[in-house]
């Protein structure tokens, strides 16, 4: 029997022979009157960069850049049709290589302690010049011998995520992140890397980050304070009353974290005896006042006034509001430290969650500090036992137990949302928690004197908790999808199909009042419920993308023999991405004057930006692959792709999205990257030349941190700036 080393060596030799097939003797002879073409032996990426290529697959240049899947060599129609015998010879060697690798995989799987992953190189540079199915991007493999051949999905280099090393720091995102998908487009990655370096060296940004570190709790806190000095900073009651009223009636960003009736009773007691109030409760009060002030400040902007949202603050008033926000934030941090928040205790987790939102509010884009703060919240809540259901502990009252379930539900969503947007692993492991779902109850249904909780209201009744319950049920599948999609080890394709079925079942199990059935079916419901329905549907479609994106673009080996995974998964992935962009356009239209969502346009903000970026990246990647595929001749092209997701329809959706991303580019690095990707994929014909010509002026580095930002999918679509109306009207020119 051939040893593993012999098989690997044979595969290595055959791979080198395959790369060398594109030689002058295989090309058809040019006409006598014309000079003979110089053969291109370098890969396409090295030829564009004008660097020396070692002619391996992938070459060392592409491997060092993390672009293994983008390393391609020229294959022309003339080459394939001019020398049929050479083409047949190449196919014969491809088949032989496949058989050798599959034989090796079967030997390894049948040997004790062995696994296909044992043969994978530690880094792309250390591996053989040709990828086997074990490292083929999105490549299925026959892994285990037996009466039935079980198809497994092996990890590709792109499945390990993307690491960017810049002068400003090192960052990693998982393969499910939209930025990792854009990195698959070689030229676009080069462009964005250069832009990131220029942006990171901007003195304005460095100065801004040094002046306003976020979150401030992780950086500094003056300790020369006393509870008395903190109480002196509280405004008069008339002003505080207005702020608290605005928080509960107009804002209420963290639904369920604070019980209204209980807090208002404590609020009255506070004014009777402020000095006797726990310092952590005072911190909770400051978080509500700070959020209410930030919300008011976001409504009093010139952009909002131009869009018909009301008056805007003068420069002096804006400066005064900002000073108030900074003072409130400082007092929150002081309360947390004086209360020794790391030890836990009453009001600690609630104050930390609202403080998390305070720090998130002024950010245009989430940074690593916010993720670290979320980790602190998860760890402190776990230390306090929130991950265990209160029914197991008789010393916890029914009221406290239900509030703990609500708070834990918020933390679970916070962890999933912020980790997803950062492209980093979740912090909460479902196998280590058993906290039950909160009940579908209004605050008026129970209080701290309740001896036994009432049963849940029917899910036909919309309560503030119902949306949380619906979101949790989608996320229960989403966590499993994320674990599989980012799994660096081989897994069965049957697992993908099973999870796809579970996604559909979770959507079907949503309460009728939370299920999206089209805009025509939502005309008689409140605008907030419309937004919640849209968001839940986008969550479902996003899970489809994350689950199936691995099979969106086949590898070189799979272009020779299309695999069933691509026939099933590619249409599902493309359809989900197109669906999300349709929602982006719907929201953009309905938040205009006289639109169904106009009155709550402030709630839209950028809560959905991450999902729109993911869908945009998927379609950009597919169009790039589609364009390259059209330039090559394959004997087994699959026509179903054009039937399910015609390229023209995709371009139409992306052109509409391009106008939206251009409007956001002045204030968002992520939007600027999306606009750059669309400009590259669609060309300058995507939007009017005037709009494209003004892009450079919109991308000033000092404008990046200009407006509030909220992370994707956080409960009630947290309010922020008016995302569809940033003061730049869309071009009237029709896309060509």
C-alpha positions in Angstrom: 0.0 0.0 0.0 1.3 3.5 -0.9 2.2 5.4 2.2 0.7 8.8 3.1 4.1 10.4 2.3 4.2 8.7 -1.1 0.7 9.8 -1.9 1.4 13.4 -0.8 4.6 13.4 -2.8 2.8 12.1 -5.9 0.1 14.8 -5.5 2.8 17.4 -5.2 4.5 16.3 -8.4 1.2 16.2 -10.3 0.3 19.6 -9.0 3.5 21.1 -10.4 2.8 19.5 -13.7 -0.7 20.9 -13.7 0.6 24.5 -13.1 3.0 24.0 -16.0 0.3 23.0 -18.5 -0.2 26.6 -19.6 3.0 26.6 -21.7 3.8 27.8 -25.2 3.6 24.4 -26.7 0.0 24.0 -25.6 -1.1 27.3 -27.2 -2.3 27.3 -30.9 0.3 28.7 -33.2 -0.3 32.4 -34.2 -0.8 33.3 -37.9 2.5 33.6 -39.8 2.0 37.4 -40.3 1.7 38.1 -36.6 4.3 37.9 -33.8 3.9 34.8 -31.6 2.2 35.6 -28.3 4.4 35.6 -25.2 2.9 33.0 -22.9 1.8 34.2 -19.5 3.2 31.9 -16.8 2.6 34.2 -13.9 -0.7 34.1 -12.0 -3.2 36.9 -12.8 -2.6 38.7 -9.5 1.2 38.8 -9.8 0.9 40.0 -13.4 -1.3 42.9 -12.2 1.1 43.8 -9.4 4.1 43.4 -11.8 5.9 41.2 -9.3 7.8 37.9 -9.8 5.6 34.8 -9.5 7.0 31.4 -8.5 4.2 29.8 -10.7 2.9 27.6 -7.9 -0.8 27.2 -6.9 -1.3 29.2 -4.9 1.9 31.2 -5.5 3.9 32.5 -2.5 2.9 36.1 -3.2 -0.9 35.3 -3.0 -0.3 33.0 0.0 1.5 35.7 2.0 -1.3 38.1 1.3 -4.0 35.6 2.4 -5.4 35.4 -1.2 -5.1 31.7 -1.9 -8.5 31.5 -3.4 -7.8 34.4 -5.7 -4.6 32.9 -7.2 -5.7 32.1 -10.8 -3.9 31.4 -14.0 -5.0 32.3 -17.5 -7.1 29.8 -19.4 -8.3 31.0 -22.8 -10.9 29.6 -25.3 -8.2 29.1 -27.9 -6.1 27.0 -25.6 -9.0 24.7 -24.8 -10.4 24.4 -28.2 -7.1 24.4 -30.2 -5.5 21.4 -28.5 -8.2 18.9 -27.5 -5.7 16.2 -26.8 -3.8 18.4 -24.4 -7.0 19.4 -22.7 -7.9 15.7 -22.3 -4.5 15.0 -21.0 -4.8 17.7 -18.3 -8.3 16.4 -17.3 -6.8 12.9 -17.0 -4.1 14.2 -14.7 -6.7 16.1 -12.7 -8.7 12.9 -12.2 -5.6 11.1 -11.2 -4.7 13.7 -8.7 -8.2 13.6 -7.2 -8.1 9.8 -6.9 -4.7 10.0 -5.1 -5.9 12.6 -2.7 -9.2 10.8 -2.0 -7.2 7.6 -1.4 -5.0 9.4 1.0 -8.0 10.8 2.8 -9.6 7.4 3.1 -6.3 5.9 4.5 -6.0 8.6 7.0 -9.7 8.4 8.1 -9.4 4.6 8.6 -6.1 4.8 10.6 -6.5 5.2 14.4 -6.0 8.8 15.6 -5.7 10.1 12.1 -7.7 12.8 10.5 -7.5 14.7 7.2 -6.7 17.8 9.0 -3.4 16.3 10.3 -2.0 16.7 6.8 -2.8 20.4 6.5 0.1 22.7 6.5 0.5 25.1 9.4 0.6 28.1 7.1 -0.1 28.5 3.4 3.6 29.0 2.8 4.4 25.6 4.2 1.9 23.7 2.2 2.3 22.0 -1.2 1.9 24.1 -4.3 -1.5 22.6 -5.2 -4.4 22.4 -2.8 -5.9 19.1 -2.0 -9.7 18.8 -1.3 -8.7 19.1 2.4 -7.7 22.7 1.8 -9.7 23.5 -1.2 -11.9 26.6 -0.7 -15.5 25.5 -0.2 -14.4 22.1 -1.3 -16.4 19.0 -0.4 -14.7 15.7 -0.1 -15.4 12.0 0.3 -13.9 11.4 3.7 -14.9 8.0 5.1 -15.2 4.7 3.3 -18.2 2.5 3.9 -21.4 1.3 2.4 -22.5 5.0 1.9 -20.1 7.8 0.9 -20.6 10.6 3.3 -19.8 14.0 1.9 -17.8 16.3 4.3 -17.1 20.0 4.0 -13.4 20.7 4.6 -12.0 24.0 5.7 -10.4 26.3 3.2 -7.8 29.0 3.9 -10.5 31.6 3.9 -12.5 29.7 6.6 -9.9 30.7 9.2 -10.8 34.3 8.9 -8.8 37.4 7.9 -5.9 39.0 9.8 -4.8 42.5 8.9 -1.5 43.8 10.1 -1.2 47.6 9.9 1.0 50.2 11.6 -2.0 51.1 13.7 -2.5 47.6 15.1 -3.4 44.0 14.3 -7.1 42.9 13.8 -8.8 39.7 13.1 -12.3 39.0 11.7 -14.0 35.6 11.2 -14.9 34.2 7.8 -18.5 35.1 8.4 -17.7 38.8 8.5 -18.4 41.0 5.5 -14.8 42.3 5.4 -13.4 38.8 5.0 -15.6 38.3 2.0 -14.4 41.5 0.3 -10.8 40.3 1.0 -11.5 37.5 -1.5 -11.4 40.1 -4.3 -7.7 40.6 -4.6 -7.5 44.0 -6.2 -10.1 45.4 -3.8 -8.2 44.1 -0.8 -5.0 45.8 -2.0 -7.0 49.1 -2.5 -8.6 48.9 0.9 -5.4 48.1 2.7 -3.7 51.2 1.3 -6.7 53.3 2.2 -6.7 51.9 5.8 -3.1 52.8 6.2 -3.6 56.4 5.0 -6.7 56.7 7.2 -4.9 55.3 10.3 -2.1 57.8 9.9 -4.5 60.8 9.8 -3.5 63.2 12.6 -7.1 64.3 13.0 -8.2 60.7 13.8 -5.3 60.1 16.1 -6.0 63.3 18.0 -9.7 62.5 18.2 -9.1 59.0 19.6 -6.6 60.4 22.1 -9.2 62.9 23.3 -12.2 60.6 23.6 -11.1 57.0 24.4 -13.9 54.6 24.4 -15.1 53.0 26.6 -13.7 55.4 29.2 -14.3 52.9 32.0 -11.4 50.9 30.6 -9.0 53.9 30.4 -9.4 56.2 33.3 -11.5 57.3 36.3 -10.7 60.0 38.9 -10.8 58.3 42.3 -10.8 61.6 44.3 -14.6 61.7 44.5 -17.2 61.0 47.1 -20.9 60.1 46.9 -21.7 63.6 48.1 -19.8 65.2 45.2 -21.6 62.9 42.7 -25.0 63.8 44.2 -24.2 67.5 43.8 -23.9 67.0 40.0 -27.5 65.9 39.6 -29.6 68.6 38.0 -32.8 70.0 39.6 -35.7 67.6 39.8 -37.7 69.4 37.1 -34.9 68.8 34.6 -34.4 65.2 35.7 -38.1 64.5 35.5 -38.1 65.5 31.8 -35.0 63.3 31.1 -36.5 60.2 32.8 -39.9 60.8 31.1 -38.1 61.0 27.7 -36.2 57.8 28.4 -39.3 55.7 29.2 -41.7 57.2 26.7 -39.5 57.9 23.7 -36.4 55.9 24.1 -36.4 52.9 26.4 -33.4 51.4 24.6 -32.9 48.4 26.8 -36.4 47.0 27.0 -36.9 44.9 30.1 -33.7 45.7 31.9 -35.4 48.2 34.2 -38.8 47.5 35.6 -40.7 50.8 35.2 -43.0 50.7 38.2 -40.2 49.6 40.6 -37.8 52.2 39.3 -40.3 55.0 39.6 -41.0 54.0 43.2 -37.3 54.1 43.9 -37.1 57.4 42.1 -39.5 59.0 44.5 -37.6 57.6 47.5 -34.4 59.0 46.1 -35.7 62.5 46.1 -36.8 62.1 49.7 -33.4 60.9 50.9 -30.6 61.1 48.3 -27.8 60.3 50.7 -29.4 57.0 51.7 -29.6 55.8 48.1 -27.1 53.1 47.0 -24.4 54.6 44.8 -25.0 52.0 42.1 -28.6 53.1 41.8 -27.4 56.7 41.3 -25.2 55.4 38.5 -28.3 53.8 36.9 -30.0 57.2 37.1 -27.1 58.9 35.5 -27.1 56.4 32.6 -30.8 57.1 31.9 -30.2 60.9 32.0 -27.1 60.6 29.7 -28.9 58.4 27.1 -31.9 60.8 27.1 -29.6 63.8 26.6 -27.7 62.0 23.8 -31.0 61.1 22.2 -32.2 64.7 22.4 -28.9 65.9 20.9 -29.2 63.5 18.0 -32.6 65.0 17.1 -31.2 68.6 17.2 -28.9 68.3 14.3 -28.7 70.3 11.1 -29.2 67.2 9.0 -32.3 66.2 10.9 -33.7 69.7 10.5 -33.1 69.7 6.8 -35.0 66.4 6.6 -38.0 67.9 8.3 -37.2 66.6 11.8 -37.5 69.9 13.6 -35.2 72.7 14.8 -31.5 72.1 15.4 -29.2 73.3 18.1 -27.0 76.3 17.8 -23.3 75.7 18.1 -23.3 77.0 21.7 -26.3 74.8 22.6 -24.7 71.8 21.0 -21.5 72.4 22.9 -23.5 72.7 26.1 -25.3 69.5 25.5 -22.0 67.7 24.8 -20.5 69.0 28.0 -23.6 67.7 29.9 -23.2 64.3 28.2 -19.5 64.1 29.2 -20.3 65.1 32.8 -23.0 62.4 33.0 -20.7 59.8 31.6 -17.9 60.7 34.1 -20.4 60.4 37.0 -21.5 57.0 35.7 -17.9 55.7 35.8 -17.4 57.2 39.2 -20.5 55.4 40.6 -19.4 52.1 39.1 -16.0 52.4 40.7 -17.2 53.6 44.0 -19.7 50.7 44.0 -16.9 48.1 43.2 -18.8 46.9 40.2 -16.5 44.0 39.5 -17.9 42.3 42.7 -21.4 42.5 41.5 -24.5 43.5 43.5 -27.8 45.2 43.0 -28.1 47.4 39.9 -24.6 46.6 38.7 -25.5 44.7 35.5 -28.3 47.0 34.7 -26.1 50.0 35.0 -23.3 48.4 33.0 -25.7 47.6 30.2 -27.0 51.1 29.9 -23.5 52.5 30.3 -22.6 50.2 27.3 -25.2 52.0 25.3 -23.9 55.4 26.5 -20.4 54.6 25.1 -21.9 53.1 21.9 -24.0 56.2 21.2 -21.3 58.6 19.9 -19.4 56.0 18.0 -19.7 55.8 14.2 -18.2 52.3 14.1 -17.8 49.7 16.8 -14.2 49.2 18.0 -12.4 46.6 20.1 -13.0 48.5 23.3 -16.8 48.1 23.0 -16.3 44.3 22.5 -14.1 44.2 25.6 -16.7 46.1 27.6 -19.3 43.6 26.5 -17.0 40.9 27.7 -16.9 42.5 31.1 -20.6 42.6 31.3 -20.9 38.9 30.3 -18.3 37.9 32.9 -19.8 39.9 35.7 -23.3 38.6 34.9 -21.9 35.1 34.9 -20.2 35.7 38.2 -23.5 36.8 39.6 -25.2 33.6 38.3 -27.4 35.1 35.6 -26.6 32.2 33.4 -28.5 29.9 35.7 -32.3 30.0 35.9 -33.6 31.4 39.2 -36.0 28.5 39.8 -33.1 26.5 41.1 -32.5 29.0 43.9 -35.2 29.4 46.6 -33.6 32.6 47.9 -34.4 34.4 44.7 -38.0 35.8 44.5 -40.2 35.3 41.5 -39.9 39.0 40.6 -36.1 39.0 40.8 -36.0 35.7 38.9 -38.0 37.1 36.0 -36.0 40.3 35.9 -32.8 38.2 35.8 -34.2 36.3 32.8 -34.9 39.6 31.0 -31.4 40.9 31.7 -29.8 37.7 30.6 -31.8 37.8 27.4 -30.5 41.2 26.8 -26.9 40.1 27.4 -27.3 37.2 25.1 -28.4 39.4 22.3 -25.7 42.0 23.1 -23.0 39.3 23.0 -24.2 37.8 19.7 -24.7 41.2 18.0 -21.5 42.8 19.0 -19.4 39.7 18.3 -20.9 39.3 14.9 -20.2 42.8 13.9 -16.6 42.6 15.2 -16.2 39.3 13.4 -15.1 37.6 16.7 -16.2 34.6 18.6 -19.2 34.8 21.0 -18.5 34.9 24.7 -21.5 33.0 25.9 -21.6 29.2 25.3 -25.1 27.8 25.2 -24.0 24.5 26.7 -23.0 26.3 29.9 -26.3 28.1 30.5 -29.8 27.0 31.4 -31.6 30.3 32.0 -35.2 30.1 30.7 -36.8 32.6 28.3 -38.5 35.5 30.0 -42.3 35.4 29.9 -44.4 37.5 27.6 -45.5 39.9 30.3 -45.9 43.6 30.6 -44.4 45.4 33.6 -47.9 45.9 34.9 -48.4 42.2 35.2 -46.0 41.7 38.1 -43.9 43.6 40.6 -41.5 43.0 43.6 -44.5 41.9 45.7 -45.6 39.1 43.4 -45.6 35.7 45.0 -46.2 33.7 41.9 -45.7 34.9 38.3 -48.7 35.0 36.1 -48.7 32.8 33.0 -47.4 34.4 29.8 -49.8 36.4 27.7 -50.8 34.9 24.4 -48.2 35.7 21.7 -50.9 37.4 19.7 -50.6 40.2 22.2 -47.6 42.5 21.4 -45.7 43.4 24.5 -42.2 44.9 24.8 -40.9 41.4 25.7 -42.5 39.7 22.6 -39.8 41.0 20.2 -37.1 39.8 22.6 -38.6 36.3 22.7 -38.8 36.3 18.9 -35.2 37.4 18.6 -34.0 34.8 21.0 -35.6 32.0 19.0 -33.9 33.1 15.9 -30.6 33.5 17.7 -30.9 30.0 19.2 -30.4 28.7 15.6 -28.0 31.5 14.8 -25.5 30.4 17.3 -25.4 26.9 15.8 -25.1 28.4 12.4 -22.2 30.6 13.5 -20.4 27.6 15.1 -20.6 25.5 11.9 -19.8 28.3 9.5 -16.6 29.3 11.4 -15.6 25.7 12.2 -12.0 25.1 11.2 -12.5 21.3 11.2 -14.3 19.2 8.5 -18.0 18.7 9.0 -20.8 16.9 7.2 -22.8 18.8 4.5 -25.8 17.1 6.0 -25.3 19.4 9.0 -25.6 22.4 6.6 -28.9 21.0 5.2 -30.2 20.3 8.7 -29.4 23.8 9.9 -31.0 25.3 6.9 -34.2 23.4 7.8 -34.0 24.7 11.4 -33.7 28.3 10.1 -36.9 27.8 8.2 -38.6 26.2 11.2 -37.5 29.0 13.5 -39.0 31.6 11.1 -42.3 29.6 10.8 -42.5 29.5 14.6 -42.4 33.3 15.0 -45.5 34.8 16.5 -47.8 36.0 13.8 -47.5 39.6 15.0 -43.7 39.4 14.5 -43.7 37.7 11.1 -43.0 39.7 7.9 -45.6 39.0 5.3 -45.0 42.0 3.1 -45.6 45.7 3.4 -49.2 45.4 2.3 -49.9 43.2 5.3 -48.4 45.8 7.7 -50.4 48.8 6.9 -52.5 48.6 10.0 -49.7 47.9 12.5 -47.5 50.5 14.4 -44.4 51.5 12.6 -42.2 50.1 15.3 -43.7 46.6 14.8 -43.0 47.0 11.0 -39.4 47.6 11.8 -39.2 44.7 14.2 -40.8 42.4 11.6 -38.2 43.6 9.0 -35.3 43.1 11.3 -36.4 39.5 12.2 -36.7 38.6 8.6 -33.3 40.1 7.9 -31.9 38.0 10.7 -33.3 34.9 9.0 -31.8 35.8 5.6 -28.5 36.7 7.2 -28.3 33.2 8.7 -28.9 31.7 5.3 -25.9 33.7 3.9 -23.6 32.7 6.8 -24.5 29.1 6.4 -24.2 28.8 2.6 -21.5 31.4 1.7 -18.8 28.8 1.8 -20.2 27.3 -1.4 -20.8 30.6 -3.2 -17.7 30.5 -5.3 -16.3 27.1 -6.4 -12.6 26.4 -6.3 -10.5 25.6 -9.4 -11.0 21.9 -8.8 -14.7 22.2 -8.5 -15.0 24.2 -11.7 -14.0 20.9 -13.4 -16.7 19.0 -11.7 -19.5 21.0 -10.1 -20.4 19.7 -6.7 -23.9 19.3 -5.4 -23.2 21.6 -2.5 -22.8 24.5 -4.9 -26.0 23.6 -6.8 -27.9 23.7 -3.6 -26.2 26.4 -1.5 -25.3 29.0 -4.1 -28.9 29.9 -5.0 -29.9 30.0 -1.3 -27.0 32.3 -0.5 -27.6 34.7 -3.4 -31.4 34.8 -2.8 -30.9 35.7 0.8 -28.4 38.5 -0.1 -30.8 39.9 -2.7 -33.6 39.8 -0.2 -31.6 41.8 2.3 -30.8 44.5 -0.2 -34.5 44.7 -1.1 -35.1 45.5 2.5 -32.4 48.1 2.5 -34.1 49.8 -0.4 -37.5 49.5 1.2 -36.3 51.1 4.4 -34.6 53.9 2.5 -37.8 54.6 0.7 -40.2 54.4 3.7 -38.1 56.6 5.9 -38.5 59.5 3.5 -41.2 62.2 4.0 -44.7 60.7 4.0 -43.2 57.1 4.3 -44.6 54.6 6.6 -41.5 54.7 8.8 -40.8 58.4 8.6 -42.1 59.2 12.1 -39.7 56.7 13.6 -36.8 57.2 11.1 -34.5 57.9 14.1 -35.0 54.3 15.2 -33.5 53.0 12.0 -30.1 54.5 12.3 -27.4 52.1 11.3 -28.7 49.1 13.2 -29.0 47.2 10.0 -25.8 48.4 8.4 -23.8 45.3 9.1 -26.4 43.1 7.4 -26.5 45.3 4.4 -22.8 45.3 4.2 -22.7 41.5 4.4 -25.3 41.2 1.6 -23.4 43.7 -0.5 -20.2 41.8 0.0 -21.7 38.5 -1.0 -23.1 39.9 -4.3 -19.9 41.8 -5.1 -17.9 38.5 -4.6 -20.4 36.6 -6.8 -20.3 39.2 -9.6 -16.5 39.2 -9.5 -16.5 35.4 -9.8 -19.2 35.5 -12.5 -17.1 38.0 -14.6 -14.0 35.8 -14.3 -16.1 32.7 -15.1 -17.4 34.3 -18.3 -13.9 34.8 -19.5 -13.0 31.2 -19.3 -14.4 28.2 -21.1 -15.6 25.3 -19.1 -17.2 22.2 -20.5 -19.5 21.7 -17.6 -20.9 25.2 -16.9 -24.0 25.2 -14.8 -26.9 27.3 -16.1 -29.0 27.2 -12.9 -27.1 30.1 -11.4 -28.3 32.4 -14.1 -31.9 31.2 -13.6 -31.9 31.7 -9.8 -29.9 34.9 -9.5 -29.5 36.6 -12.9 -26.5 38.9 -12.9 -28.5 41.7 -14.3 -30.9 41.7 -11.3 -27.9 41.6 -8.9 -26.3 44.6 -10.6 -29.6 46.5 -10.5 -29.9 45.9 -6.7 -26.3 46.9 -6.2 -26.6 50.1 -8.2 -29.5 51.2 -5.9 -27.5 50.3 -2.9 -24.5 52.2 -4.2 -26.3 55.5 -4.0 -27.1 54.7 -0.4 -23.6 53.8 0.5 -22.3 56.9 -1.2 -24.5 59.0 1.1 -23.1 57.3 4.1 -19.4 57.4 3.0 -18.7 60.8 4.4 -19.2 59.5 8.0 -18.6 55.8 7.8 -15.4 53.9 7.0 -17.5 50.7 6.4 -19.8 52.5 4.0 -16.8 53.9 2.2 -15.5 50.4 1.7 -18.8 49.2 0.4 -18.9 52.1 -2.0 -15.4 51.3 -3.2 -16.3 47.6 -3.7 -19.4 48.5 -5.7 -17.4 51.0 -7.8 -14.9 48.4 -8.6 -17.4 45.6 -9.3 -19.9 47.7 -11.2 -17.6 50.3 -12.7 -18.3 54.0 -13.0 -21.6 53.3 -14.6 -23.2 52.4 -11.3 -24.2 56.0 -10.5 -24.0 59.4 -12.0 -20.5 60.7 -12.7 -21.1 63.8 -10.6 -21.8 61.6 -7.5 -18.7 59.5 -8.2 -16.6 62.6 -8.7 -17.6 63.9 -5.3 -16.6 60.8 -3.5 -13.1 61.9 -2.8 -14.4 65.0 -1.1 -16.8 63.0 1.0 -14.1 60.8 2.4 -12.3 63.3 4.7 -10.6 61.5 7.6 -11.8 63.9 10.2 -15.5 63.0 9.5 -15.3 59.4 10.5 -16.4 59.8 14.1 -19.0 62.4 13.4 -22.4 60.8 14.1 -23.9 58.3 16.6 -23.5 54.6 15.8 -25.4 51.5 17.1 -24.5 47.9 16.6 -26.4 45.6 14.4 -29.5 43.9 15.6 -29.7 45.3 19.2 -33.2 44.8 20.4 -35.6 47.6 19.5 -33.5 49.1 16.7 -31.7 51.6 18.9 -32.2 55.2 17.8 -29.4 57.3 16.2 -28.8 59.6 13.4 -31.0 59.8 10.4 -29.3 57.2 8.2 -31.2 57.7 4.9 -31.0 61.5 5.1 -27.4 62.5 5.6 -27.7 65.7 3.6 -26.6 64.3 0.3 -29.5 63.7 -2.1 -29.3 60.8 -4.5 -28.4 61.5 -8.0 -31.2 61.9 -10.5 -29.3 60.3 -13.2 -30.5 56.8 -14.1 -28.0 54.0 -13.9 -26.7 53.1 -17.3 
